């Protein structure tokens, strides 16, 4: 039995990789990072034309109808390239729409698939509360009140999907751009390739599009898998950069890659990263095919891969020596991205506890 990728999936990754290598080298990444909103409409349009924006949207709504694994393979490449933009925000909002009412799906999914609309999801509250069953944001009479922290790309989103509660319990509400009572404050996060904002709702007009917590939970699990895939791609890029440097940087008359203390660290990282790929592959597969296991495996994949990403980039910076500690050196793009991947949607310790609870340990 072959547990590898299909030819179509390999071609998908190769196509996206060639695009981002040509259209978004690190010089372009830095330009986008330094812009006001951290978004390049032309770059996003190009990714949408490749099918990235509508990959998991069904054909009825203008998408490709592919599975989460295919989308995660795209996230892996975008993580490898540290590609800036609203990919993650749009993907988790799309996942939430998948469990919402048909009216919301018809209104937004076709526009998302073509890249004409960008949506985001607001779940997190306070300091690290991501559980849809413990939120304080409340809706009543077509209005919503509360505060959301770390909402990705809220400042450019055509609509914010808000997880909250009303008298019937948890649910999901849609608040369109420019709604009265919605205040968006951009935050200066560590990762400039993915912008976040604090969003305050003070009686903002909102439309309920889903009852229960299924939409928010589904979006969270998709986000966890995509963060794991992003971390995998980023960690592999850091390992590649560090290995190349170790094979060219000379010290005491030989390349530093010849020293045991260097090559053993690189070999250990490679031995940890390669088998970890199968963890996010399986988590993505489980989301579509093994629902009773999907939440736990999404949590485990996110916890392990983001930890490995953090470890890999830190070793990489140290092995680059003095140049590795300078902002001008590109490795810091991935260092900051690794910090985002670890924190967003919950730290690794939080998801390991969730995984233990889901397994009834």
N, C-alpha and C positions, 0 to 999 in steps of 0.2 A: 504494500500500500504506500502511495506517495503522499507524504504530508507537506510537500513543498508547494510553492505558488504555481498557478497555471501560467501558460504562455501569455494569456491575455493580461493577467495581473502583472507579470514581469514587464510586459510592453507598456502597461499603464504607468508603472513607476519610472521606466526609462524615459517616457515621453515627458512626464512632469519634470523630471530631473534636468533634461536637456533644456526645457523652457526656463526654469529658474536659474540655471547656470548662465544662460544667454541674457535673460531679461533682468535678473536681480543678483548680480555679484555683490560682494560685501560693500563695495563702494556705493552701490545703489541702496543697499540696506541702510547704510548710515545716512544717506540723504533723506530717505523716508522717515527714519527715526527722528530726524531733526526738524521735520515739518510740524505744522501746528496740530494736525490730527493723527499723524502716524499712519496715514492711509494714502495709497496710490491707486486712484480709480482705474488707470490704464492697466496696471499690473493685475488688479482684481478682475477686470474685464477679460484679460487674457486667460486667467485661470478658469473663469466661468466658461469661456469658449472651449477649453479643454474638457469641460464637464465636471470640474471639481465642485462647483457650487451646488449642482443638482444631482450629484452622484447617487445619493440614497433616496431621492424623491421618485415616486412611482411615475411610470410613463403617462398615466392619466393626467398628471399635473405638470408634465413637461420635463421630467427628469429621466435619468438613465435606469432607475429601478435596480441599482446594484445593492450590495450588502455592506454592513459596517466594516468588514475586513477590507474591502476595496477602498473605502474612505480612509481607513486607518493607514493603508499603504501610501495614500497621498499625504497624510499627516507626517508619516515617517520621512518622506522626501522633503517636505516643507521644514521639518525640524532639522534635517541635515543641512539645509541651506540657510537656516535662521530667517526664513521668509517672513517679513512683517505683514500685518493686515488682519482683517476680521474673519479669517477662516474658522477659527475655533468658536467665536461668538456666533457666527452664522450657522455652524454645524449643530451646536447644541440647541439653538432656537428651532432649527428645522426638525430635530428629533422631538422636541416638545410639541411642535405642530402636528407631528405624526400621531399623537394621542389626543389631539384636540378636535373640536367639532368641524364638520365638513365646510361650513361657511368660512372659517378661518383658513382652512387648507386651500380652498379655491381662491381666496383673496391673496394669499401670500406665496404659496409654493411655486406657481408658474413664474412669478417675478424673481423669486430667489434663484430658481434654476437657470435663468438667463443672466443673472448678475445685476438685474435692474433694481432689486431691493436687497437691503441688508437688515437683518433682525438680530436681536440679542436677547439673552435670558438673564433675568435678575432673580437670584436665589439667596445668596449669602447675606447674612446680617451680622452686625456687631463684629466681634473678633472670632471668626472661625466657626460660625453656625451655618451649616449647610444642609441640615436635616429638614426636609419639607414638612415634617410633622411637628416641628418646634419653632415655627416662624411667628413673628409678631405683626407683620404687615397685614392689615385688615381691609376688607372691602365691604361696602354697604351702599345700597341704593345707587349702583352704577358709578361709585367713586371709590378710590383706594387711597389709603393713608399708611405711611411707614417709611422706613429708610433701608436702602440696600447698598452694601459695600462691594467693591471690586466687580462692578458690572463691565464686562469687556465691550469696548467700542460703543458705549451708550451715546456718545456725542455725535456719531454719524448714523446711528440706526434709524430706519424708517419707523420702527416700532419696538417697544420694549415689552417682552413677555414677562410678567411678574408673578412669581409664586407667592401665595398668601393664603389667608383664611377668611371665611365669612361664617354666617350662622349655620351653614350646612357642612362646614369643615374645610379642609385644604382644597385649593383649586388654582387655576391659572387664569390671569387676566391680561388683556392686551391694552397697552397705552400707546397711542400713536405719537409720533414726533410733534413737538410743539404744543402738546396738551397743556392746558392751564392747570397749574398746581403741580407740575413736574419740574423739578430743579436738578440739573445735571452739573456736577462739579468734577472736572478732570483731576485725576490724581497723578502725582509724580512717582510712578512705580519704578522698580529696579529694571524691569525688562521693557525697554523702549520699543521693542518690535511688536508688542501687544499692549495697547493702551487700555486703561481701566478708569472707571469713574465712580464717584459716590452719587447715588440717585435718591432724591427725597421726594416723596409723594405726599402732597397735602390736599386731599380731596380731589385728586386728579381723575378726570373722566376715564373710566375703564370699562371694557367689555369682557365679560366672563366667557372664556372659550373652552374650558375644561373643568370638570368636577373631579374631586379626589386628588391624590398625589401621584397618580400614574404618569402624567405628562412630565412633572418635575423629576421624578425618579428615573424615568426613561432617558431624559436629557442628561441627567447627572451621570448615568452609566456610560452613555456615549461619550461624554466629556472625559471621563476617567480613562477610557480606552484610547481616545485621541491624544490625551496628555502622555500616556505611556508610550504610544507610537512616536510622538514628537520627541520624547526623552530618548528613545532608542536611536532615532536618526541623529539627534544632536550628539549623543554620546559617541556614536560611531564616527561622526565627523571629527570630534575632539581627539579621538584615538588616532585617526588618520593623520591629522595635523601634527600631533606630537610624535608619531612614528617617523614621519617625513623629516621633522626637525632633528630627531635623534640620529638620523642617518646622514645628516649633512653638517651638523654642528660639531666642530672638532675641539678637543681639550686634551692637553698633555700628549699631543701628537697623534690622536686617533679620534674617530667619531664617538660621541658619547653613547651611542647605541650599543657599542661594544662592551660597555661596563655592565657587570652583572646587576648592580643596583638599579640600572635603568631598564635593561631589557627584561628583567624579571617582573618589574612593575607593569610594563606594557603587556607582557604575556599574561599576567594575572588578570588584567582588565579585559583582555580579549576573551579569556576563558570564562569570565563572568557575563560578558555582554552577549556572546553568541547564543548560548542556550536560553537566555532571557527573552530573546525575540519570540520564541514559541509561546511565551506566556501571554503576550498581547495579541498574537495571532489567535490563540485559543479563546481569549476573552472576547474578541470581536466575533469569532465564529459562534460562541455560546449565546451572544446577544440575539442572534437571528435564529438559532437552532436548538439551544438548550436553555430555555428560559429559567428553569429552576436553579441553574448554576450560574447564571449570567451576572447577577449582582456581586456575588462573592469573587468571581474571577476578575471582574472589572476592578474591584477594590484591590486585590492582590497585585494585579498588573501595574496599577498606578503606583502603589506603594514601593514595589521593588524597582521598577524602571526609573522612577524619579530619584530614588536614592542612588542608583548606579550612575545616573547622569551627573548628579552632584559630585560623587566620588571621582568619576572619570575626568571631569573638567578641572577639578581641584588638583589632581595629580598632573594633569596636562600643563596647567599654569606653573606648577612647581618645577616640572622637568624642562620647561622653557627658560628657567632661570630668570634673570633680571628683566628681560624683554617681556616675559609672560605676565608681569605685574603691571604693565603699562596699558592704559585705556586705548592707546593707538593700535595695539596689537589685537587682531580680530578675535582671538580666543575669548575675549571678554564679552563678545556678543552672545556666545553660547553659555558663558558663566551666568550672565544675568537671566538668560532664558531658562536655565536650569533652576534658578531660584523661583521663577514664576511657576514652573511645572510642579515643583514640590509643594507650593503653598495653595495654588488655586484648586478649589473644590475639596480642600481638606488635606492636611499633612499626612505623611505616611503612617505615623503612629495611630492616627484617627481611623484610617482605613484598615489597618491590621486588626484593630479592635472590632471594627464592623465585620471583617471577614471571620473572626473568631465567633462572634455572635451569630452570624448567618450559618455557621457550621455547628451551632449548638454546643460549643466547647464549654 
